Amino acid sequence: MNEYGHLIFAQNSDINYLRQAYSLALSIKIHNKNNKTCLMTNDSVPLEYLNAFDHIVKIPWGDLSDKSVWKIENRWKLIYSTPFKYNIVYDADMLLLNSNDHYWYYLTDFDFVLTDKVYNYKKQQIKLSGNPYRKVFEHNDLPDVYFGLHYFKKSNKSFEFYKWLEVIIKNWSKFTEIYMPKFPQKNPSLDVASALATKFMDIKHKHILSFTHMKPLIQSWDMSIINEWTENVSINFSKDLKLYIGNNQQTGVFHYVEDEFLTDQVIDTLRDNYDKHRILV
C-alpha cells in the first residue's frame, strides 16, 4: 500500500467528470512534488488522460447510481478501493492552484477531517446563517461541513464513517423524515449525509481544510441578476497558472462548480505546464 495520495471519484453523466478529474489531477501533479493520484471510475478513461493518474481503480460491487444524475450513490466505496493509507479526496470539479503538501503535516494525526470552512472568490468566509444552499443544515441543527474536500486514513473510525454514509444514502427517505423534517432534500446529498454521520459519531471538526466555493448565490452579488457565475465576472487563467476571478487572485483549492469554466484553454494551459514539470522532474 502506498502511504499518501490524492483520490478523485468520477462518473460521467450529462457532464464529462472524467475531463474534470484529469484537469484536477494535472493541477495536483504540477503543484505537489512526487504526490500520487488515484482515479476511481467505471468509465473508460481516454488514453491521453492516463499519465495524470498513478492508479485507476474500478468502482466495486456494481453501479448504484445508474439512474442518478448526481452520481453520488457509489462514493461511500472510496475507502474500500483506495491504494493509499492517507487520502485527500476531491470533487472532480476542483483545481489545485498551489501546493497543499503542508496539509499532510496536520492531517495524518487524525482519522478523518471534513472541510468546515469555505470562502467566496473575494476570500469572504461563507457562514451557515443565511446561506441559501444550506437551509437544511441551519434549520435541522446539522454541522456545517463539506464532503467535496476531505481527508481520511484507513482506520476503524474512518471505516465507521463510510459505513454510516452507505446506510444514510441507501435509506435517504427514512433519515430525511427523522432528522431533516425542515427543508428536506429529495435527492441524497453527500454533504448532508456526512453531517449526519459526524453528528452520530460525535466527531469534532478540526478547522484545517478549506476551499473557494463558486456557487453563485454566495458571491456577494445582486441576486436578481445572477445566472451562472461564469457569466457574471471576468476569468483570467494565465500561462503560469495564476487564476484571477474579477481582480481577485485565487489560491488553494478552487471549486469551480460550473463545467463552463473548464474551457479547452484552461486544460491546454494545465497540460503544457504539466509537460514542462515532468521534464524538470
HULINDA-V688580 format. One record per residue. PSI is psi in whole degrees, 0 to 359 (* if undefined). Layout:
BEGIN
psi=PSI
psi=PSI
END
This chain:
BEGIN
psi=133
psi=157
psi=303
psi=142
psi=165
psi=127
psi=128
psi=129
psi=136
psi=127
psi=122
psi=143
psi=236
psi=352
psi=141
psi=85
psi=335
psi=320
psi=318
psi=315
psi=321
psi=314
psi=317
psi=315
psi=320
psi=315
psi=324
psi=314
psi=322
psi=316
psi=340
psi=116
psi=127
psi=17
psi=144
psi=149
psi=148
psi=132
psi=130
psi=119
psi=160
psi=11
psi=159
psi=125
psi=123
psi=146
psi=323
psi=350
psi=343
psi=326
psi=352
psi=350
psi=132
psi=333
psi=143
psi=122
psi=146
psi=148
psi=124
psi=162
psi=36
psi=171
psi=112
psi=0
psi=24
psi=339
psi=14
psi=146
psi=319
psi=340
psi=51
psi=350
psi=345
psi=357
psi=351
psi=350
psi=356
psi=315
psi=337
psi=344
psi=346
psi=141
psi=356
psi=151
psi=317
psi=128
psi=132
psi=125
psi=138
psi=145
psi=148
psi=329
psi=54
psi=159
psi=148
psi=124
psi=352
psi=172
psi=139
psi=28
psi=329
psi=338
psi=324
psi=327
psi=331
psi=327
psi=326
psi=350
psi=348
psi=160
psi=320
psi=133
psi=124
psi=157
psi=133
psi=15
psi=123
psi=156
psi=155
psi=181
psi=347
psi=8
psi=29
psi=127
psi=136
psi=118
psi=157
psi=315
psi=123
psi=358
psi=114
psi=340
psi=355
psi=31
psi=324
psi=328
psi=310
psi=319
psi=356
psi=16
psi=51
psi=146
psi=140
psi=78
psi=162
psi=130
psi=337
psi=330
psi=112
psi=171
psi=144
psi=152
psi=153
psi=107
psi=167
psi=321
psi=320
psi=320
psi=323
psi=317
psi=311
psi=330
psi=320
psi=317
psi=314
psi=312
psi=317
psi=314
psi=319
psi=341
psi=43
psi=315
psi=318
psi=316
psi=324
psi=314
psi=319
psi=316
psi=349
psi=55
psi=335
psi=130
psi=52
psi=148
psi=125
psi=316
psi=145
psi=146
psi=130
psi=328
psi=314
psi=316
psi=321
psi=320
psi=316
psi=315
psi=316
psi=330
psi=315
psi=323
psi=356
psi=45
psi=129
psi=130
psi=147
psi=351
psi=45
psi=311
psi=144
psi=162
psi=165
psi=125
psi=123
psi=22
psi=134
psi=327
psi=1
psi=19
psi=11
psi=38
psi=166
psi=112
psi=339
psi=344
psi=1
psi=130
psi=257
psi=145
psi=330
psi=347
psi=359
psi=354
psi=152
psi=150
psi=128
psi=112
psi=106
psi=168
psi=336
psi=23
psi=25
psi=126
psi=125
psi=128
psi=115
psi=230
psi=16
psi=117
psi=136
psi=146
psi=169
psi=214
psi=124
psi=114
psi=95
psi=341
psi=305
psi=124
psi=337
psi=335
psi=325
psi=75
psi=167
psi=325
psi=319
psi=315
psi=319
psi=320
psi=317
psi=315
psi=318
psi=317
psi=324
psi=318
psi=319
psi=320
psi=319
psi=322
psi=317
psi=323
psi=*
END
